[in-house]
Amino acid sequence: MIQVKIEKEKEKEYYRKISILGHAMYADFGKDIVCSSVSSIVTTTINGILSFDVNSLTYQVDQKGMMIHILKNDHITQTLIRNMIHLLKELQESYKEFIEIK
């Protein structure tokens, strides 16, 4: 199962950190549409944000998954992160056994 953990700044209600860990196990590696969807959503969002401002976020990828650190609370960054989370939640509605968002 893919686990997405979202952390917000408590007082200001903006996104600060998102971790995406695990494998959906929907299908074999390389054929898993849930993992492919998550990868596409997240990669497109990160690339979009960085095309506006390379200092908006940092991210790290390893064998376990990805960690995104959101460094700026500007309108573009937060809007694109909100959109990414919305898309991941829509995916979760269709594939509840394979992705969990906290």
C-alpha positions in Angstrom: 0.0 0.0 0.0 1.1 3.5 -0.8 1.0 5.7 2.3 0.8 9.5 1.9 1.4 11.6 5.0 0.6 15.3 4.8 1.9 17.8 7.3 0.6 21.3 7.6 1.9 24.3 9.5 -0.4 24.2 12.5 -1.0 27.9 13.0 -1.0 29.1 9.4 -2.6 26.1 7.7 -0.2 25.7 4.8 1.5 22.6 3.6 5.0 22.0 4.8 5.9 18.3 4.2 4.6 15.4 2.3 5.9 11.8 2.4 4.9 9.2 -0.1 6.1 5.7 0.9 5.5 2.1 -0.2 4.2 0.3 -3.3 0.5 -0.1 -4.1 0.8 -3.8 -4.9 -2.1 -3.4 -7.4 0.0 -5.3 -10.0 3.6 -6.3 -10.7 6.3 -3.7 -10.6 6.3 -1.8 -13.9 2.6 -2.7 -14.5 1.0 -1.1 -11.5 -1.4 1.6 -12.6 -1.8 3.0 -9.1 1.9 3.5 -8.6 2.1 5.0 -12.1 -0.7 7.4 -11.3 0.9 8.5 -8.1 4.2 9.0 -9.8 2.7 11.0 -12.6 0.7 13.3 -10.3 3.6 14.0 -7.9 6.2 14.4 -10.6 4.1 16.8 -12.7 3.3 18.9 -9.5 6.9 19.1 -8.5 8.1 20.0 -11.9 5.4 22.6 -12.2 6.3 24.3 -8.9 10.0 24.2 -9.7 9.4 25.8 -13.1 8.0 28.9 -11.3 10.5 29.0 -8.4 13.4 26.5 -7.9 13.5 27.6 -4.2 9.9 26.7 -3.5 10.6 23.1 -2.4 13.1 20.3 -2.1 12.5 16.6 -2.5 14.4 13.4 -1.9 13.7 10.1 -3.6 15.0 6.7 -2.3 13.9 3.1 -2.6 11.2 3.6 0.1 9.6 6.5 -1.6 9.7 10.3 -1.7 9.9 13.2 0.8 8.8 16.7 -0.2 9.7 19.7 1.9 7.7 22.8 0.9 9.8 25.8 1.7 7.5 28.6 0.6 3.9 29.6 1.4 3.2 31.5 -1.8 0.0 31.2 -3.8 1.4 29.2 -6.7 3.2 26.6 -4.6 0.3 26.1 -2.2 -2.3 25.9 -4.9 -0.4 23.3 -6.9 0.2 21.3 -3.7 -3.5 21.5 -2.9 -4.3 20.3 -6.4 -1.8 17.4 -6.1 -3.5 16.3 -2.8 -6.9 16.6 -4.3 -5.8 14.3 -7.2 -4.3 11.8 -4.8 -7.5 11.8 -2.8 -9.5 11.1 -6.0 -7.2 8.2 -6.7 -7.7 6.9 -3.2 -11.5 6.9 -3.7 -11.1 4.5 -6.6 -8.3 2.3 -5.1 -8.9 2.4 -1.3 -7.0 -0.9 -0.8 -3.9 0.4 -2.5 -3.4 4.0 -1.3 -3.9 5.7 2.0 -3.7 9.4 2.7 -3.2 10.7 6.3 
